Amino acid sequence: MNWFRKLFGSSTESLAPSSDAPAAEEVGQEQLNDDDSDQYFSDEPISSKLQDRFGRAPYAVRIADTIAKRRDPSSIVIGLFGPWGDGKTSVLKMMEESLEEHGHIVTIRFNPWHFSTEDALLRGFFATMTAALGKEPAFKEKAAALLESYGGILSVISVTVPGVEINPGEAAKQIGESLSKVSLDKLKDQIDALLGQSGKRLVILIDDIDRLDRQETHAIFKLVKLSASFKYTSYVLAFDDEVVAAALGDRYGDGGQEAGRAFLEKIIQVPLHLPPADQISLREITFEGVDHAVKQAGIVLDQRQVHVFTRHFVDGLESRFETPRVAKLYTNALLFALPLVKGEVNIAEFMLVEGLRVVCPKLHAAIRDNPQLFLQGESRDGLRGLERAPSAVDQILEGAMPHTTSEERNQLRERLLTPLFPRIGNTLYGGDWEKQWADEQRICSNRYFKRYFVYGVPAGEVSDGSIANLIDALVVADAGSQRDLLSAYTMRAMPKLIQALRNRTDTLDGASALAIATAVASNGDLLPRERGAFVMGGTMTSAGILICHLIRRIPLSERQAAVEAVLGSASPLVMGMECLRWLTHSKDRPEERRVLPDAANEGLYHMFACRIRDANEAMPLFIQEGKDAPHLYWRWLLGGTQEEIEAGLRAIFDKDPAMVDVFLDTYIGEGWEVESGLPVRSDLGRENYNSIASIISPGYIFDNLRARYGGELDDPDYYQDGEPAKITAHQFAFIHRAVIAEEQSPEDAGESSSMPQEFE
């Protein structure tokens, strides 16, 4: 990914640093070598000025030299302020390195985070000083012993100085008040004298104060207040001043952060703020992390993806990457997530969305929870204007980013969110854009949106990677293996699978297209048959459309044989019927969507009618195909004759008259309750009657029913109660008598008929 530096004018050939390049500054500045076996980067700071990448080494050296060259014997407390992750620890490390160049300096590092109680903190602090001074020949163990005694006294007596009180630990109370503050003052004088005689100065570096809880924060400043009175001693305290001021404010003054700052001013004599990290350096480190994460995942981005990421990162996200730690967190997030989404999302956009999650987690969650708004956009009335109320998107931004200005939110919206979700902008995008966005696996596609938030393919969907593998396998597999491959997908996943295959048809050659078309057609029983008031076609219809698209990938000279192969293998018959529907030509289909010339239709109808006839001979269609039987009779009629259909039916009904009830039942559809959505049995209507009459004499059916149900059918009740078969018999008889009346007196039929309005 050397393109990052090229895009921003760097002379460096690659983002991956060379093996002898300096290591990284604190978090985010670790060396990002391609061969690094460690995938994630720790929180370790740098250890040398040579590793500085933010130009802070001169700053650290200046503080160290100022301390080392002091001649004033009084103590001094310096505060090094900066937000979490901004590199304070690294500056302390560079200071320590510079202080080592001065022979009269004894540097002592103390981390209060290791001690959980006030008593342990006191003992730990002086134990640390004792251990450090015990190694210095100038003190000959005397100072160490004095410090140990001093700390021991502090831990067992109550000491009060202006604004601070140190109380003994619970265990130490048993010792009593045998020692006194007078003894403490004498020890301090002896320590001061010894330090003056040695010519040494102590520099005590205390880090991680802002990681302490409130009680521990109070304790460390009590300790500094007491021990900072030693002469020839300098303290450098590194912490986030806002965090610490808030913690101290609850205990001192009037409360609140301002009270905490007032207390800090009593202790910190030299407040210094860490210089902000150079934005270009932060960008470089961030891009190195991205480079490393992408390479670790084995992903190669094309030039357009590179441009999309770099452009929108710099415009929309970079201003919120304020510290090296944020860059490091982002790198680790990508190292974790990219292998999960590889091949399933647009990687450039995914990295932008992950960046948003790292720096604006509330906004990331709000987008996740409002897919309709970000995918479909707002109503045109909701678009922003000079006198209009804030739009829904603006309200979400304000709620998720309450501490930002409207200008900052607008910049994020225009430069990041609108490129990711075009429909929230002012440009109109029609439904035809969905295919292009889906082809590019973009987050603004309904099909891919959820993948950006679940780190993979949601349950019930089909991964793009598995589709590619499935296509390759289907093309070379035999019929049995093809069924095994398709059977691996659940009924729930099948609609997504068919859609995914439809999305790939344009990439297939003729031979591959025929293999997949045949595989889908011959395994139609694996497809769900959706039911519902608003179901239009369902998965089997989508499969028929898929097969049509696949066949059109085959050269015209070879299509006739291909279509016949598909129709011959289609199973069950209803799948073949769906294939026939899309592979034959109809007048309402545009010329460019034709599969074969018009003349081919008759031969295909006849071929499929023969398949239906053969199946019917094995078992009557109305028994084996149930509610699909009427459609199959109609397809049989297109390619066969009414006489052969009726002859077959009469033979069955003459042998077993009650089979007419089973036959008629296949023509009864389903209705759906408006409130509950539950299916209910429909009525036999005039359209159903006409379909029956097209394949068998309705008079023959009426005579069968009259013979079995008797005279009640002479005056049938369309809304008859009772068993379903009896209801259907009455409805058939009702319509049949009305039709006869129409034929006998067509002019009076409308007035004399008592047929329900829907049949008139």
Secondary structure, DSSP 4 states (H G I P E B T S, - for coil): -THHHHHTT---S-SSPPTTS---SSTT-S---TT----S---PPP-SGGG--SS-HHHHHHHHHHHHT----S-EEEEEE--TTSSHHHHHHHHHHHHTTSTTEEEEEE-GGG--SHHHHHHHHHHHHHHHHHT-GGGTTHHHHHHHHHHHHHHHS-EEETTEEE---TGGGGG-S-S-HHHHHHHHHHHHHHHHHHT-EEEEEE--GGGS-HHHHHHHHHHHHHHTTSTTEEEEEEE-HHHHHHHHHTTSTTSSHHHHHHHHHHH-SEEEEPPPPPHHHHHHHHHHHHHHHHHHTT----HHHHHHHHHHIIIIIGGG--SHHHHHHHHHHHHHHHHHHTTTS-HHHHHHHHHHHHH-HHHHHHHHH-HHHHHH---GGGS--TTSPPPHHHHHHHHH-TTS-HHHHHHHIIIIIHHHSGGGSSS---TTHHHHHHHTT-TTSTTTTTHHHHTSPPTT---HHHHHHHHHHHHH--HHHHHHHHHTS-TTTHHHHHHHHHHHGGG--HHHHHHHHHHHHTTGGGS----STT--SHHHHHHHHHHHHHHTTS-HHHHHHHHHHHHHH--SHHHHHHHHHHHS--TTS-GGG-SS-TTHHHHHHHHHHHHHHHHHHHS-HHHHTGGGHHHHHHHHHHHS-HHHHHHHHHHHHHH-TTHHHHHHHTT--EEE-TTT--EEE----HHHHHHHHTTS-HHHHHHHHHHHHGGGGGS--TT--S-HHHHHHHHHHHHHHHHHHHHH-TTTHHHH----GGG-
